[in-house]
Amino acid sequence: MGADLISRARAGDAEAFRALSEPHRRELQVHCYRMLGSFHDAEDALQDAMLSAWRGLGGYDGRASIRTWLYRIATNRCLSTLRSAGRRPAKAWDIPGVEPPEPTRLGEVVWLEPFPDVLLEDAMHVPLGPEARYEQTESISLAFVTALQLLPPRQIAVLILRDVLGFHASEVAEMLDTTVESVKSALKRARAGVQSRRADQEPPPAADSPAENALVTSFVQAWETADIDALVALLTDDVFMSMPPLPFEYQGREVVRQFCATLFGAGRRFDLIPTRANGQPAFGAYLQAPNGTRHGTGLYVLTLNRDHITAMTRFENDTLQPFGLPRSLPGR
């Protein structure tokens, strides 16, 4: 059946090519997202990779599976993007009437975007090689994706292909047109780089568990009522807040308190619409206007440990659409 589809696709049968590639599309999209850290960049890279595969099917020699061949094309397309100078630039602060506190530091990964959980459902049960080291949920978390973005491009590719997907070193060398020794060297450096940037912390509660639901309910209540004390009580001492593409980052409960107090002190009040991103609780944030209309201002993603919030990441309102969230809500 596979050989027949390949023959038909090589003869120009678009439906046959779709039958070959479509079963792998979602996992390839997640792969591109892990490599690029941007939902929109991943979509573009995937489209380019699929077009390249369609045009280059005549060069497929059958030595590797179609899945592995597609991963090779997608990986190299992502590497081209990573090496280009066209990544999303940092954005200046633009919230009128709100003067933020001095940031703890300026973030480097300003192109980071969230990935909707609804699109992960068909990609979290892909066949992994025996050498995979990460749980699929951990390998899509914002912390992990951010750590990847701080590695050199080749190291990103090698670590994902080896430790996340479990491809053999020889397969990765073939995909990247390099040697097994080069793959092993890059993997060693990549592992050290990721480990140095990821703090050990307690695992989060299971999705939709009573513990997660209790934390989420408390957060929504505190945020929608602008109750700073209740909000701060939910945070760890070393809570981390970021807001790409704004480079501002805040580390520590007190400075996060100052930021939120400045935001709410300007009279801004929000309604939160729940969703999930990167395996984590998330919310579309809608600013209440004087006329009753509620305008989408962005998306918040929470990182949890067993009973506290360890990180809050705020994204721009152009991230709402992939989550099926409207740009505005009608008045109450």
C-alpha positions in Angstrom: 0.0 0.0 0.0 2.8 2.4 0.9 4.7 1.6 -2.3 1.6 2.2 -4.3 1.0 5.6 -2.7 4.6 6.6 -3.3 4.3 5.7 -6.9 1.1 7.6 -7.4 2.4 10.6 -5.5 5.6 10.6 -7.7 3.3 10.7 -10.7 1.6 13.8 -9.4 -1.3 12.4 -7.4 -1.8 15.1 -4.6 -4.3 12.8 -2.7 -1.7 10.1 -2.6 0.9 12.5 -1.2 -1.6 13.7 1.4 -2.3 10.1 2.5 1.5 9.6 2.9 2.2 12.9 4.8 -1.0 13.7 6.7 -0.6 11.1 9.5 2.6 12.8 10.4 1.6 16.5 10.0 0.6 17.2 13.6 3.8 15.7 15.1 5.9 17.5 12.6 4.2 20.8 13.5 5.1 20.1 17.2 8.6 19.3 16.1 8.9 22.6 14.3 7.5 24.4 17.3 10.0 22.9 19.7 12.8 23.9 17.3 11.6 27.4 16.7 9.7 28.4 19.9 7.1 30.2 17.8 3.7 28.9 16.8 3.5 31.1 13.7 7.1 30.3 12.6 6.4 26.6 13.1 3.4 26.8 10.8 5.4 28.5 8.1 8.2 26.0 8.4 5.9 23.1 8.2 4.2 24.4 5.1 7.6 25.0 3.5 8.7 21.5 4.5 5.6 19.8 3.1 6.0 21.7 -0.2 9.7 20.6 -0.4 8.7 17.0 0.3 6.0 17.1 -2.5 8.5 18.6 -4.9 11.3 16.3 -3.8 9.5 13.0 -3.6 11.3 11.8 -6.7 14.5 11.8 -4.6 13.1 9.6 -1.9 15.1 6.4 -2.1 13.2 4.3 0.5 16.1 3.7 2.8 14.4 5.5 5.6 10.7 5.5 6.4 8.5 8.3 5.0 8.2 9.6 8.6 12.0 9.8 9.1 12.4 11.4 5.6 9.8 14.0 6.5 11.5 14.7 9.8 14.8 15.3 7.9 13.1 17.9 5.6 11.3 19.7 8.4 14.4 19.8 10.6 16.6 21.3 7.9 13.9 23.8 7.1 13.8 24.9 10.8 17.6 25.1 10.9 17.4 27.5 8.0 14.9 29.7 9.9 17.0 29.6 13.1 20.1 30.7 11.2 18.3 33.6 9.5 18.2 37.1 10.9 14.4 37.4 10.6 13.3 36.3 14.1 10.6 38.4 15.8 12.2 41.5 17.4 11.7 42.7 20.9 8.8 45.1 21.4 8.8 48.4 23.4 6.4 48.8 26.4 3.1 50.1 25.1 0.5 49.8 27.8 -0.8 53.4 28.3 -1.1 54.7 31.8 1.0 51.9 33.3 4.6 52.4 34.2 6.2 49.0 35.0 8.8 48.5 37.7 12.4 48.1 36.7 12.7 44.6 35.3 15.0 42.0 37.0 16.5 41.3 33.6 15.8 41.5 29.9 14.8 38.3 28.2 16.5 36.9 25.1 13.7 34.7 23.7 11.3 37.4 22.7 9.9 35.4 19.8 8.4 32.7 22.2 4.8 31.9 21.6 2.4 29.4 23.2 1.2 26.1 21.6 -2.5 25.2 22.0 -3.1 21.9 23.8 -6.0 21.1 21.5 -3.4 20.7 18.7 -1.3 18.4 20.8 -3.8 15.6 21.1 -2.7 13.9 17.9 1.0 14.4 18.6 1.5 13.2 22.1 1.3 9.5 21.3 3.8 9.3 18.5 6.2 6.3 18.4 9.3 7.3 20.3 12.7 5.6 19.9 14.1 3.6 22.8 16.6 6.4 23.6 14.1 9.1 24.3 14.8 10.7 27.7 11.9 13.2 28.1 8.2 12.7 28.8 6.2 14.2 26.0 4.4 16.6 28.3 7.7 17.9 29.8 9.2 18.3 26.3 6.5 20.8 25.2 6.5 22.9 28.4 7.3 26.6 28.1 10.4 26.1 30.3 11.8 23.4 28.1 11.1 25.1 24.8 12.6 28.3 26.2 15.8 26.5 27.3 16.1 25.0 23.8 15.9 28.4 22.2 19.1 29.4 24.0 21.2 26.7 22.3 23.0 26.9 18.9 20.7 25.7 16.1 22.5 22.4 15.5 22.4 21.5 19.2 18.6 22.2 19.2 18.0 19.8 16.4 20.2 17.1 17.8 18.7 17.2 21.3 15.2 17.1 20.1 15.8 14.3 17.6 17.8 12.2 20.1 16.4 12.9 23.6 12.8 13.9 22.8 12.0 11.7 19.8 14.5 8.9 20.4 16.0 8.6 16.9 19.3 6.7 16.7 22.5 8.7 16.4 23.1 7.2 12.9 19.6 8.4 11.8 20.2 11.9 13.1 23.6 12.0 11.4 21.9 11.0 8.2 19.2 13.7 8.6 21.8 16.4 9.3 24.4 15.3 6.7 27.1 14.9 9.4 28.9 12.1 11.3 27.8 10.1 14.3 30.7 11.5 16.3 29.5 15.1 15.5 26.0 14.2 16.7 27.3 12.7 19.9 29.4 15.8 20.6 26.6 18.2 19.9 24.2 16.2 22.1 26.6 16.3 25.0 26.9 20.1 24.8 23.2 20.5 24.3 22.3 18.4 27.4 24.7 20.5 29.5 23.2 23.8 28.1 19.6 22.8 28.8 20.5 21.5 32.3 22.3 24.7 33.2 19.2 26.8 32.3 16.5 24.6 33.9 15.9 24.8 37.6 14.9 21.7 39.5 11.4 22.0 40.9 8.5 19.9 42.1 6.4 18.4 39.4 3.1 20.1 38.6 -0.2 18.6 39.6 -1.9 16.4 37.0 -4.0 18.2 34.4 -7.6 18.8 35.6 -6.8 17.2 39.0 -8.3 18.6 42.2 -5.0 20.2 43.1 -4.7 22.0 39.7 -8.3 23.0 39.7 -8.0 24.6 43.2 -4.9 26.6 42.2 -6.5 27.7 38.9 -9.8 28.7 40.6 -7.9 30.8 43.2 -5.8 32.5 40.5 -8.9 33.5 38.5 -10.7 34.8 41.5 -7.6 36.9 42.6 -6.9 38.2 39.1 -10.5 39.1 38.2 -11.0 40.9 41.5 -7.5 42.5 41.5 -6.9 41.1 44.9 -3.1 41.5 45.1 -2.7 39.8 48.5 -4.6 36.7 47.4 -2.7 36.6 44.2 0.7 36.9 45.9 -0.2 34.1 48.3 -0.4 31.7 45.4 3.2 32.5 44.2 6.5 30.9 45.1 9.2 33.1 46.6 11.2 32.9 43.4 8.2 33.2 41.0 9.2 34.2 37.4 7.2 36.5 35.2 7.9 37.2 31.5 5.9 38.7 28.6 7.4 38.1 25.1 7.8 39.9 22.8 8.3 42.5 25.5 11.8 41.7 26.9 10.9 42.6 30.5 11.3 39.7 33.0 10.7 39.7 36.7 12.1 37.2 39.3 10.8 37.1 42.8 7.5 37.5 44.6 8.0 41.1 45.7 8.8 42.5 42.2 5.9 40.5 40.7 3.7 42.0 43.4 4.9 45.5 42.3 4.1 44.8 38.7 0.6 43.5 39.3 -0.1 46.4 41.7 0.9 48.8 39.0 -1.3 47.1 36.5 -4.4 47.0 38.7 -3.6 50.3 40.3 -4.1 51.9 36.8 -7.7 50.8 37.0 -7.4 47.9 34.6 -9.8 45.0 35.3 -9.9 41.7 33.4 -12.1 38.7 32.6 -10.3 35.4 32.1 -11.4 32.7 29.6 -9.7 29.3 30.4 -7.8 27.3 27.9 -4.6 25.2 27.9 -1.2 25.8 26.4 2.0 23.7 26.4 0.3 21.2 28.7 -0.3 24.1 31.2 -3.3 26.1 32.4 -3.8 29.2 30.3 -6.3 32.1 30.0 -7.3 34.6 27.4 -7.3 38.0 29.2 -10.0 40.5 28.3 -9.8 44.1 29.4 -13.1 45.6 30.6 -13.8 48.8 28.7 -16.1 51.6 30.0 -18.8 50.8 27.5 -18.9 47.2 28.7 -17.0 45.6 25.8 -14.1 43.4 26.7 -11.1 43.5 24.5 -8.6 40.7 24.3 -5.2 41.9 25.5 -3.3 38.6 25.5 -2.9 35.1 26.9 -1.5 34.1 30.3 0.1 30.7 30.8 0.8 29.4 34.3 3.5 27.1 35.4 2.7 25.2 38.6 4.4 23.1 41.2 2.5 21.0 43.6 0.6 23.8 45.3 1.9 27.2 44.0 2.4 29.2 40.8 6.1 29.2 39.9 5.9 31.2 36.7 3.5 33.4 34.7 4.0 34.1 31.0 2.0 36.8 29.3 1.7 36.7 25.5 0.3 39.3 23.0 -3.3 39.2 21.8 -2.2 37.9 18.4 -1.8 34.5 20.2 -5.6 34.3 20.9 -6.7 33.1 17.5 -4.9 29.7 17.4 -6.7 28.9 20.7 -10.1 29.7 19.1 -10.5 32.7 21.4 -12.2 35.9 20.0 -10.4 39.2 19.9 -13.2 40.8 22.0 -16.2 39.7 24.1 -19.6 41.4 24.1 -20.7 43.5 27.0 -22.4 41.8 29.9 
